[in-house]
Amino acid sequence: MTPLIAGNWKMNTTRASAKELAQAILRGLPSTLDGVDVALYPPYPCIAPVAEAVSGSDIRVGAQNFYPESGGAFTGEISPAMLLDLGATEVLIGHSERRHVLHESDEFILQKLQFALAEDFLATLCVGETLEEREAGQTEEVISRQLRSALSGIDSKHAADVTVAYEPVWAIGTGLTATPEQAGTAHDFIRALLVELWGESGKSIRILYGGSVKPQNAAELMAVPEIGGVLVGGASLDSASFCAIVRAAGA
Ligand code: PEP
């Protein structure tokens, strides 16, 4: 399975700095990406400049969020069709900051996943437990609830368009990283669940790890059999670090 290295820029960069960052990432990577997929998720205003900067390259561009409607009275929101117009062809769904800071529910996340796939977007569904949930021994219960809720409403024919990202909330932006053993246990659990839900198609879904991935820990994490790439926040804002992580995946 080709690993995917994805950069989530969160609420950072301006149009000019985003373009510079995308250009620096392009310069830091081989012109043909062989054996690794790369995707960037800039904030909305920066999608068009980034898509323009990487056009003609193998780098994919996506959005961090969207609203699951085609248009209408949804003040402040953005539709997949608008994102496509900016140059984005994939989306993150259920990122922990949207679940926990912006209070998105499992039901809303299912609605978003259904809408994104119906609009022919690739979708990366993020799941993961908080520190309290891990300490209470609820890690598998939480992952299972989040995954079952989102995927049970989706036909397995969409499997090729879905990526799952395991992102333990306690490891996101904290400098704490799951050990390869902790990540491996969670990824094995997710794989078993994907196969239970989607049968044979569940075997081919990429499962990313996310949570303080850096050039220093990327290789050992990606050596774990069920880790099919990484979703990178902080380190994706530095072109040298992001490119080093892509190289750790074998580019
Ligand atoms: C993320 O935003 O998905 C993430 C994993 O962030 P960080 O790498 O900064 O922990």
Boltz pocket constraint, residues with backbone or C-beta under 6 A from the ligand:
constraints:
  - pocket:
      binder: B
      contacts: [[A, 8], [A, 167], [A, 171], [A, 172], [A, 173], [A, 174], [A, 175], [A, 210], [A, 211], [A, 212], [A, 213], [A, 231], [A, 232], [A, 233], [A, 234], [A, 235]]
      max_distance: 6.0
